[in-house]
Protein backbone atom coordinates (compact mmCIF):
# COMPACT_ATOMS: atom_id res chain seq x y z
CA UNK A 1 0.00 0.00 0.00
CA UNK A 2 3.04 2.33 0.30
CA UNK A 3 4.75 1.46 -2.99
CA UNK A 4 3.91 0.64 -6.60
CA UNK A 5 5.99 -0.42 -9.60
CA UNK A 6 5.14 0.49 -13.22
CA UNK A 7 6.67 -0.26 -16.59
CA UNK A 8 6.41 2.85 -18.79
CA UNK A 9 7.04 2.87 -22.55
CA UNK A 10 7.46 6.12 -24.50
CA UNK A 11 7.57 6.12 -28.30
CA UNK A 12 10.29 7.97 -30.21
CA UNK A 13 9.69 11.73 -29.91
CA UNK A 14 7.04 11.23 -27.22
CA UNK A 15 6.81 12.93 -23.83
CA UNK A 16 4.77 12.62 -20.67
CA UNK A 17 3.16 15.70 -19.14
CA UNK A 18 5.04 18.06 -16.83
CA UNK A 19 3.71 17.15 -13.36
CA UNK A 20 4.29 16.84 -9.64
CA UNK A 21 2.93 14.75 -6.74
CA UNK A 22 2.12 15.81 -3.17
CA UNK A 23 2.21 12.38 -1.55
CA UNK A 24 4.87 10.30 -3.31
CA UNK A 25 8.41 10.23 -4.63
CA UNK A 26 9.54 8.24 -7.66
CA UNK A 27 12.67 6.42 -8.75
CA UNK A 28 13.08 5.85 -12.51
CA UNK A 29 15.39 3.21 -14.02
CA UNK A 30 15.87 3.26 -17.80
CA UNK A 31 15.97 -0.33 -19.08
CA UNK A 32 15.78 0.34 -22.84
CA UNK A 33 16.72 3.38 -24.93
CA UNK A 34 17.37 6.79 -23.42
CA UNK A 35 15.27 9.37 -21.61
CA UNK A 36 15.50 13.14 -21.42
CA UNK A 37 14.52 13.80 -17.82
CA UNK A 38 13.44 17.11 -16.31
CA UNK A 39 13.40 17.40 -12.51
CA UNK A 40 12.88 20.95 -11.31
CA UNK A 41 15.31 23.16 -13.26
CA UNK A 42 17.66 20.29 -14.13
CA UNK A 43 17.47 18.50 -17.49
CA UNK A 44 19.65 15.48 -18.22
CA UNK A 45 19.96 12.47 -20.48
CA UNK A 46 19.56 9.10 -18.77
CA UNK A 47 20.62 5.95 -20.65
CA UNK A 48 20.11 2.20 -20.17
CA UNK A 49 21.06 1.07 -16.69
CA UNK A 50 21.02 4.57 -15.22
CA UNK A 51 18.46 5.91 -12.78
CA UNK A 52 17.15 9.16 -11.28
CA UNK A 53 15.28 10.05 -8.12
CA UNK A 54 12.24 12.36 -8.25
CA UNK A 55 11.55 13.86 -4.80
CA UNK A 56 7.99 14.37 -3.58
CA UNK A 57 6.68 17.72 -4.83
CA UNK A 58 9.30 18.13 -7.59
CA UNK A 59 8.08 19.17 -11.02
CA UNK A 60 9.18 16.48 -13.48
CA UNK A 61 8.79 15.05 -16.97
CA UNK A 62 10.29 12.31 -19.14
CA UNK A 63 10.77 12.46 -22.90
CA UNK A 64 12.15 10.08 -25.50
CA UNK A 65 14.67 11.91 -27.71
CA UNK A 66 15.82 8.67 -29.36
CA UNK A 67 14.79 6.90 -32.54
CA UNK A 68 13.53 3.75 -30.79
CA UNK A 69 11.21 2.91 -27.91
CA UNK A 70 12.27 4.04 -24.42
CA UNK A 71 11.29 1.80 -21.51
CA UNK A 72 11.70 2.63 -17.85
CA UNK A 73 10.71 1.11 -14.55
CA UNK A 74 9.07 3.56 -12.16
CA UNK A 75 9.01 2.82 -8.44
CA UNK A 76 6.55 5.02 -6.55
CA UNK A 77 6.72 5.28 -2.76
CA UNK A 78 4.63 7.35 -0.39
CA UNK A 79 1.58 7.67 1.80
CA UNK A 80 -0.83 7.84 -1.17
CA UNK A 81 -0.32 6.47 -4.70
CA UNK A 82 -3.62 7.33 -6.43
CA UNK A 83 -3.59 8.84 -9.92
CA UNK A 84 -5.51 11.86 -8.59
CA UNK A 85 -2.29 12.94 -6.83
CA UNK A 86 -0.93 14.09 -10.21
CA UNK A 87 -0.79 17.90 -10.60
CA UNK A 88 -0.25 18.89 -14.24
C-alpha positions as CSV (number, residue, x, y, z in Angstrom):
1,X,0.0,0.0,0.0
2,X,3.0,2.3,0.3
3,X,4.8,1.5,-3.0
4,X,3.9,0.6,-6.6
5,X,6.0,-0.4,-9.6
6,X,5.1,0.5,-13.2
7,X,6.7,-0.3,-16.6
8,X,6.4,2.9,-18.8
9,X,7.0,2.9,-22.6
10,X,7.5,6.1,-24.5
11,X,7.6,6.1,-28.3
12,X,10.3,8.0,-30.2
13,X,9.7,11.7,-29.9
14,X,7.0,11.2,-27.2
15,X,6.8,12.9,-23.8
16,X,4.8,12.6,-20.7
17,X,3.2,15.7,-19.1
18,X,5.0,18.1,-16.8
19,X,3.7,17.1,-13.4
20,X,4.3,16.8,-9.6
21,X,2.9,14.7,-6.7
22,X,2.1,15.8,-3.2
23,X,2.2,12.4,-1.6
24,X,4.9,10.3,-3.3
25,X,8.4,10.2,-4.6
26,X,9.5,8.2,-7.7
27,X,12.7,6.4,-8.8
28,X,13.1,5.9,-12.5
29,X,15.4,3.2,-14.0
30,X,15.9,3.3,-17.8
31,X,16.0,-0.3,-19.1
32,X,15.8,0.3,-22.8
33,X,16.7,3.4,-24.9
34,X,17.4,6.8,-23.4
35,X,15.3,9.4,-21.6
36,X,15.5,13.1,-21.4
37,X,14.5,13.8,-17.8
38,X,13.4,17.1,-16.3
39,X,13.4,17.4,-12.5
40,X,12.9,21.0,-11.3
41,X,15.3,23.2,-13.3
42,X,17.7,20.3,-14.1
43,X,17.5,18.5,-17.5
44,X,19.7,15.5,-18.2
45,X,20.0,12.5,-20.5
46,X,19.6,9.1,-18.8
47,X,20.6,6.0,-20.6
48,X,20.1,2.2,-20.2
49,X,21.1,1.1,-16.7
50,X,21.0,4.6,-15.2
51,X,18.5,5.9,-12.8
52,X,17.2,9.2,-11.3
53,X,15.3,10.0,-8.1
54,X,12.2,12.4,-8.3
55,X,11.6,13.9,-4.8
56,X,8.0,14.4,-3.6
57,X,6.7,17.7,-4.8
58,X,9.3,18.1,-7.6
59,X,8.1,19.2,-11.0
60,X,9.2,16.5,-13.5
61,X,8.8,15.0,-17.0
62,X,10.3,12.3,-19.1
63,X,10.8,12.5,-22.9
64,X,12.2,10.1,-25.5
65,X,14.7,11.9,-27.7
66,X,15.8,8.7,-29.4
67,X,14.8,6.9,-32.5
68,X,13.5,3.8,-30.8
69,X,11.2,2.9,-27.9
70,X,12.3,4.0,-24.4
71,X,11.3,1.8,-21.5
72,X,11.7,2.6,-17.9
73,X,10.7,1.1,-14.6
74,X,9.1,3.6,-12.2
75,X,9.0,2.8,-8.4
76,X,6.5,5.0,-6.6
77,X,6.7,5.3,-2.8
78,X,4.6,7.4,-0.4
79,X,1.6,7.7,1.8
80,X,-0.8,7.8,-1.2
81,X,-0.3,6.5,-4.7
82,X,-3.6,7.3,-6.4
83,X,-3.6,8.8,-9.9
84,X,-5.5,11.9,-8.6
85,X,-2.3,12.9,-6.8
86,X,-0.9,14.1,-10.2
87,X,-0.8,17.9,-10.6
88,X,-0.3,18.9,-14.2
